[in-house]
Amino acid sequence: MVIFFSGTGNSRFVAEQIAELTDDKACDAALYIRKGETAVFTEPGRYIFVAPVYAAAPPKVFMDFIRASRFPGSVQAYFIMTCAKEMSGCPGFWENIAREKGFEYMGTAQIRMPQNYLLFFRMFTEEECRASVTRARSSLEGIAELIRDNRELPDPGMKAWEYLSARAVTGAYYKLFARARAFRVTEGCIGCAYCVSACPRGNIRLADNEPLWGKNCTHCMACINLCPKNAVEYGWLTRSKTRYKGPYIYSTASSHAGSD
């Protein structure tokens, strides 16, 4: 079973690819998270968890979902992080969760994907996006082989200070940055509600044909990147910046039409 959390589609893409390569099923955690529900998973064996790096850690909402959900005994747990650069202290977070849940920790791997956090980082060009997605597919084949053979993923060599630093950075991220107050729409908004369906937290609703953001934003950037009219802005930080429309348009091996 492959369980994933995704905003703009990078982790969804990786989850679907790894599920195909390992002959597993992919499950979108957002189907439960949007409704404030936990899950009961009954299939024995291995579980592969796929998520993006937020600041320096896995998404808090995804970790909370795993902690609250029920799993069978004797789970082999693999973790895959999508990121534009490095997964930082993510292995430390997953080791802790595996210990809490009684999972056999099989390691954490990273897959580099196109940048989507346009608030503070340079967005990739189309050529860079295409090259990144192509490399990701190649990297996933090696990871899938290890998983199929029930072998551990390579130790990333994370230092203790990296995990401690990641905890501090993540705390600041949720306290100071992961807020929705600066989101707004321009006159280009047509009230199509795509942002409503794209939000993995169910944090957006329409009022008078315009989106309103709630207080549960995790800064996945799905709403601002995937808006078909590029009508969502975040204060002045995103003006004239390139939007990332997800990995599927850069993959010749997939006909997936969406990217949430």
C-alpha positions in Angstrom: 0.0 0.0 0.0 1.3 3.5 -1.0 -0.2 6.3 1.1 0.6 9.8 0.0 -0.1 13.5 0.8 0.3 16.0 -2.1 -0.5 19.6 -3.0 0.6 20.5 -6.5 1.1 16.9 -7.5 4.8 16.0 -7.0 4.1 13.5 -4.3 1.1 12.1 -6.0 3.1 11.5 -9.1 5.9 9.8 -7.2 3.3 7.7 -5.3 1.6 6.6 -8.4 4.9 5.7 -10.1 6.2 3.7 -7.1 2.8 1.9 -6.8 3.1 0.9 -10.4 6.7 -0.3 -10.0 6.0 -2.3 -6.9 2.6 -3.5 -7.9 0.9 -1.7 -4.9 -2.2 0.4 -4.6 -2.0 4.2 -4.0 -4.2 5.9 -1.4 -4.6 9.7 -1.2 -4.6 10.7 2.5 -6.3 13.9 1.6 -9.5 11.9 1.0 -9.6 11.5 4.8 -7.9 14.7 5.9 -10.4 16.9 4.1 -13.2 15.4 6.1 -11.2 15.4 9.4 -11.2 11.6 9.4 -8.6 8.9 10.2 -8.3 5.6 8.4 -8.2 1.9 9.3 -5.8 0.1 7.0 -6.0 -3.7 7.2 -3.7 -5.0 4.4 -0.6 -6.7 6.0 2.9 -6.2 4.8 4.7 -3.2 3.5 3.5 0.4 3.5 5.1 3.2 1.5 4.5 6.7 2.7 5.1 9.6 0.2 5.0 13.3 1.0 6.7 16.6 0.2 9.2 18.4 2.4 7.7 21.4 4.1 10.4 23.7 5.5 12.6 20.8 6.8 10.1 18.1 7.7 7.2 16.0 6.5 3.9 17.9 6.5 2.6 18.0 10.1 -1.0 17.1 8.9 0.3 14.0 7.2 2.3 12.9 10.3 -0.8 13.5 12.5 -2.9 11.4 10.1 -0.5 8.5 10.3 -0.3 8.7 14.1 -4.1 8.7 14.4 -4.8 6.0 11.8 -4.9 2.3 12.5 -2.6 -0.2 10.8 -2.2 -4.0 11.0 0.7 -5.6 12.9 4.1 -6.4 11.4 4.2 -3.3 9.0 7.4 -2.7 7.0 7.4 1.1 6.6 9.2 2.9 3.7 9.2 6.7 3.4 9.8 8.8 0.3 10.1 12.6 0.4 9.8 14.8 -2.6 11.8 18.0 -2.6 13.5 20.6 -4.8 16.8 20.3 -3.0 17.2 18.2 0.2 15.0 16.3 2.6 16.9 17.7 5.6 15.9 16.1 8.9 12.9 14.1 7.5 14.4 10.7 8.3 14.4 11.6 12.0 10.7 12.4 12.0 9.8 9.2 10.3 12.0 7.1 12.5 10.2 8.5 15.5 6.8 7.8 14.0 7.8 4.2 13.0 8.8 3.6 16.6 5.5 5.1 17.9 3.4 2.9 15.6 5.5 -0.2 16.0 6.5 -0.2 12.3 9.7 -1.8 11.1 11.6 1.2 9.8 13.0 0.5 6.3 14.4 3.9 5.6 13.7 7.2 4.0 14.6 8.3 0.4 14.4 11.6 -1.4 13.2 12.3 -4.9 14.0 15.7 -6.3 11.1 17.3 -8.1 10.4 20.7 -9.5 10.1 23.7 -7.1 6.6 24.7 -6.2 7.1 27.1 -3.3 7.0 30.3 -5.2 6.8 32.6 -2.2 10.5 32.6 -1.5 12.3 30.4 -4.1 13.1 30.7 -7.8 10.7 28.6 -9.9 12.1 26.1 -12.4 12.0 26.7 -16.1 10.0 24.3 -18.3 13.3 22.7 -19.3 14.3 22.3 -15.7 10.9 20.8 -14.8 11.1 18.3 -17.6 14.6 17.2 -16.7 13.7 17.0 -13.0 10.7 14.7 -13.7 12.7 12.5 -16.0 15.5 12.1 -13.4 12.8 11.3 -10.8 11.4 8.4 -12.8 14.9 7.0 -13.2 15.6 7.3 -9.4 12.3 5.6 -8.5 13.3 2.5 -10.4 16.2 1.9 -8.1 14.1 2.6 -5.0 11.4 0.3 -6.3 13.8 -2.5 -6.8 14.9 -2.3 -3.1 11.3 -2.2 -1.9 10.3 -5.2 -4.1 13.2 -7.2 -2.6 12.2 -6.1 1.0 15.6 -4.4 1.4 16.3 -1.3 3.5 16.7 2.0 1.7 20.3 3.5 1.9 21.1 5.4 5.1 21.2 9.1 4.2 23.7 9.7 6.9 21.6 12.3 8.8 23.4 13.9 11.7 21.7 14.5 15.0 22.0 18.3 14.6 20.2 18.1 11.3 17.1 16.6 13.0 17.2 19.1 15.9 17.7 22.0 13.4 14.8 20.7 11.3 12.5 20.6 14.4 13.3 24.3 15.1 12.8 25.4 11.5 9.6 23.5 11.2 8.2 25.1 14.4 9.0 28.5 13.1 7.5 27.6 9.7 4.1 26.7 11.1 4.1 29.6 13.6 5.2 32.4 11.3 4.6 31.4 7.7 2.0 28.6 7.1 -0.9 31.0 7.1 -3.6 31.8 4.6 -4.3 35.5 5.4 -2.3 36.9 2.5 -4.0 34.8 -0.2 -6.3 36.8 -2.4 -7.7 36.6 -5.9 -7.4 39.1 -8.7 -10.1 40.2 -11.1 -9.1 37.2 -13.3 -10.9 34.8 -11.0 -13.9 33.2 -12.7 -15.2 31.4 -9.6 -14.5 27.9 -11.1 -13.8 26.5 -7.6 -10.7 24.6 -8.9 -8.8 25.8 -5.8 -11.5 24.4 -3.6 -11.1 20.9 -5.0 -7.3 21.2 -5.2 -6.8 22.0 -1.5 -5.7 18.8 0.3 -6.9 20.2 3.6 -10.3 21.3 2.5 -9.4 24.8 3.7 -11.0 26.8 0.8 -14.7 27.5 0.1 -16.5 29.7 -2.3 -18.5 32.7 -1.1 -20.1 35.1 -3.6 -18.3 33.2 -6.3 -14.9 33.9 -4.8 -12.6 31.6 -2.7 -12.2 32.2 1.0 -9.3 30.6 2.9 -9.8 29.1 6.4 -7.3 28.7 9.2 -6.0 25.2 8.3 -3.5 26.2 5.6 -0.3 24.1 5.3 1.2 26.2 2.4 1.1 23.4 -0.1 0.7 26.0 -2.8 -1.9 24.0 -4.7 -4.4 26.8 -5.0 -1.9 29.4 -6.3 -0.1 27.2 -8.7 -3.0 25.2 -10.1 -5.5 28.0 -10.7 -6.3 27.8 -14.4 -6.4 31.6 -14.7 -3.4 32.3 -12.4 -5.8 34.5 -10.5 -4.5 33.6 -7.0 -1.8 35.8 -5.3 -0.1 35.7 -2.0 0.3 39.4 -1.0 3.0 40.9 -3.2 5.4 38.0 -3.0 4.0 36.1 -6.0 3.4 38.9 -8.5 4.6 38.0 -12.0 6.1 34.7 -10.7 5.8 31.5 -12.7 3.2 29.0 -11.6 4.0 25.3 -11.4 1.2 23.3 -13.0 2.3 19.9 -11.7 4.6 17.1 -13.0 2.2 15.3 -15.3 2.6 17.7 -18.2 6.3 17.0 -18.1 6.0 13.2 -18.1 5.6 11.4 -21.4 4.7 8.2 -19.5 1.6 9.5 -17.9 -1.8 10.7 -19.3 -3.0 11.9 -15.9 -5.0 15.0 -16.4 -5.0 16.5 -12.9 -2.2 17.3 -10.5 -3.6 17.8 -7.0 
